[in-house]
Amino acid sequence: MTKHTARLRSPGDFGLAVQQARLTRGVSQRELAAELDVPQSTISEIESGKATIYIRRLLSIARVMGLEFTATWEEDDAPRS
């Protein structure tokens, strides 16, 4: 079981972590979007690192408050169906 951890300091970091976790689980963008009830284009934008006002604000708050966001996922997680 391989565990991955990524520090999230930018929208790009966040997007890459989402993409890597999604791929590790064998889930397509379309499947993830359906589960979240959002358009597939939203998942694509997040994964490409598109900055949103919410992500920028969260990262700014974290920086000012000395918080660190991390993402952790395991490689042997079963694909979701």
N, C-alpha and C positions, 0 to 999 in steps of 0.2 A: 504494500500500500504506500504509494508516494503521495506525500502531502505538499501542496504548493502554497506559498504565501507571497503576497505582493503588497508593497506599500502604495497607498493611493494618495498621490500628491497633486495630481492634475486630472482633468477630465479624460485625457488619453490613458492614464494609468487605470482609471476606473473602467473605461471601455475595454481595454485589453484584458483586464481581469474577468470581466463578464464574458468576453469572447472565449477565453481559454477555459473557463469553467463550463461554458455551454458546449464547447467542442469535446472536452473531456467526458462529458455525460452523453455525448452522441445526440444532442438535441439541435434541430435546425433553428434558424432565426424565426421562421414561420411558426414552428411548434411553440417556441418560447413566447412569441407575440400572442398566439392564440390563448395560451395559458394565462397570460397577463391581461388579455382583452385590450391589446393595443395594436396598431398597425405594424406590420413587419418593418416598415421604414423607420419606425421609432427605435427598434432594436439595432438596425443598421447604423443609425445616427449615433446611438450611445456607444456602440462598439468602435466606431470610427473616431471617437474622442470629441465629438461635437460638444462644445461647452454650452451648458444651459445656465440660466440665471440661478437655478437652484443648486446645481453642482458647484458653480463658482462661489456662491454664498456659503455653502457648507464647508468648502475647502478654506475659505477666508476665515470663517469662525474657528475652524480647527487650528489654523496657523496661529491666530491671535491667542487662543486659549491653551495652546501647547498640546493639543490633541493629535493623535495619529490614527488615521484610518488604515485598516489592513483588510485584505480579502484572503480567505483560506479555502481551498478545495482539495479534495482527494481524488486521485486518478482512478481508483477502482470503484467509484460510485456506479451503481447500476444505471443504465439509461432510463430516463423517465418515459412513460408511455401514457 
